[in-house]
Amino acid sequence: MSAHRIEQRTADGSSTLSHPAHGQTYHSLDGAWTQARERYARGARLAERAHELARLGRARLRLLDVGTGLGLNLAAALEALEGTGVVLVATSLERDAALLEQVAREPREPESLERRHAHVRAAIRAALQAPGAVNVPLAGGTLALRVGDARETLLALPEYERFDAVFLDPFSPRVEPELWSRDFLAAVAGRMAPGSALATYSAAVEVRAALAAAGLRVGLGARVGRKREGTLASPDLDLPALPPRSARRVARRASAGTGGFAAGDAEGAAGIL
Ligand SMILES: C[S@@+](CC[C@H](N)C(=O)[O-])C[C@H]1O[C@@H](n2cnc3c(N)ncnc32)[C@H](O)[C@@H]1O
């Protein structure tokens, strides 16, 4: 790996990188691959949704992946859809082209990750080689990789485009606040199809309030590693309830208007604290 991004082994044997400027890791050190599978693929109900879509005679699950990063969440999405008869149609937003170049070259371990990640790398390589292409093949489905600031690339998607699942995985608000703003989260919410679910590692009151203010139902994401809880959101699904006290704080903050992070909202590196 590049000297600027230090590779770190995580507790489940998969590795991640640390960011060259602010030092946060791209995944939880409790297990990068575990986080991708449990926080994102399972949290956003990919397998269940794929089975529902298959019953409706639909062959594609549309995923919005905010923060491509190393592509582990995309690999977990491929794994979740295996055996469902539904292929992944992913739109992935990433502003760091140098990171994508690096990711496209490097194999990932362990084997269960590498088997799916090889498809992700091939798709990222193809997308970088054909920047004008809308979609490149991804394991029977497609990847639309949008390189640039997600606040712009999301807005530039065709107006009709909607998603069956959303992975919301920017770095924490302390170092990269842009993608946690109420405006951006409202734009994400506006792209969610009926029956869709969003998953994020953040459990910050302000993030939950922003999702609620955008008209979504907000629920509790499961414990993953040492991270006690994350957040789920959906336009219409019944989600695991937030503890009553949290739910009251979220409702108060959502109706308080413009939002903004307070000191008590601080969270650590992606998915850790
Ligand atoms: C925690 S990492 C994502 C890890 C990734 N989901 C994975 O599965 O490997 C956060 C990513 O969001 C990207 N990011 C942060 N701010 C962004 C922005 N405004 N627009 C697009 N991407 C952004 C970062 O460059 C970084 O790659």
Ligand as a Chemical Component Dictionary entry (heavy atoms), coordinates in Angstrom:
data_LIG
# 
_chem_comp.id                   LIG 
_chem_comp.type                 NON-POLYMER 
_chem_comp.pdbx_formal_charge   0 
_chem_comp.three_letter_code    LIG 
# 
loop_
_chem_comp_atom.comp_id 
_chem_comp_atom.atom_id 
_chem_comp_atom.alt_atom_id 
_chem_comp_atom.type_symbol 
_chem_comp_atom.charge 
_chem_comp_atom.model_Cartn_x 
_chem_comp_atom.model_Cartn_y 
_chem_comp_atom.model_Cartn_z 
_chem_comp_atom.pdbx_ordinal 
LIG C1  C1  C 0  -15.220 5.389  5.941  1  
LIG S1  S1  S 1  -14.686 5.529  4.285  2  
LIG C2  C2  C 0  -15.766 4.452  3.379  3  
LIG C3  C3  C 0  -15.392 2.978  3.433  4  
LIG C4  C4  C 0  -16.135 2.202  2.366  5  
LIG N1  N1  N 0  -17.568 2.318  2.483  6  
LIG C5  C5  C 0  -15.719 0.772  2.226  7  
LIG O1  O1  O 0  -16.596 -0.102 2.162  8  
LIG O2  O2  O -1 -14.531 0.482  2.132  9  
LIG C6  C6  C 0  -15.376 7.119  3.818  10 
LIG C7  C7  C 0  -15.197 7.453  2.363  11 
LIG O3  O3  O 0  -16.021 8.579  2.052  12 
LIG C8  C8  C 0  -15.318 9.396  1.138  13 
LIG N2  N2  N 0  -15.853 10.760 1.203  14 
LIG C9  C9  C 0  -15.775 11.619 2.248  15 
LIG N3  N3  N 0  -16.358 12.801 1.935  16 
LIG C10 C10 C 0  -16.816 12.677 0.658  17 
LIG C11 C11 C 0  -17.518 13.546 -0.216 18 
LIG N4  N4  N 0  -17.848 14.787 0.152  19 
LIG N5  N5  N 0  -17.860 13.075 -1.438 20 
LIG C12 C12 C 0  -17.543 11.800 -1.806 21 
LIG N6  N6  N 0  -16.871 10.943 -1.025 22 
LIG C13 C13 C 0  -16.514 11.365 0.199  23 
LIG C14 C14 C 0  -13.884 9.305  1.612  24 
LIG O4  O4  O 0  -12.975 9.683  0.597  25 
LIG C15 C15 C 0  -13.769 7.840  2.015  26 
LIG O5  O5  O 0  -13.275 7.045  0.977  27 
# 
loop_
_chem_comp_bond.comp_id 
_chem_comp_bond.atom_id_1 
_chem_comp_bond.atom_id_2 
_chem_comp_bond.value_order 
_chem_comp_bond.pdbx_ordinal 
LIG C1  S1  SING 1  
LIG S1  C2  SING 2  
LIG S1  C6  SING 3  
LIG C2  C3  SING 4  
LIG C3  C4  SING 5  
LIG C4  N1  SING 6  
LIG C4  C5  SING 7  
LIG C5  O1  DOUB 8  
LIG C5  O2  SING 9  
LIG C6  C7  SING 10 
LIG C7  O3  SING 11 
LIG C7  C15 SING 12 
LIG O3  C8  SING 13 
LIG C8  N2  SING 14 
LIG C8  C14 SING 15 
LIG N2  C9  SING 16 
LIG N2  C13 SING 17 
LIG C9  N3  DOUB 18 
LIG N3  C10 SING 19 
LIG C10 C11 SING 20 
LIG C10 C13 DOUB 21 
LIG C11 N4  SING 22 
LIG C11 N5  DOUB 23 
LIG N5  C12 SING 24 
LIG C12 N6  DOUB 25 
LIG N6  C13 SING 26 
LIG C14 O4  SING 27 
LIG C14 C15 SING 28 
LIG C15 O5  SING 29 
# 
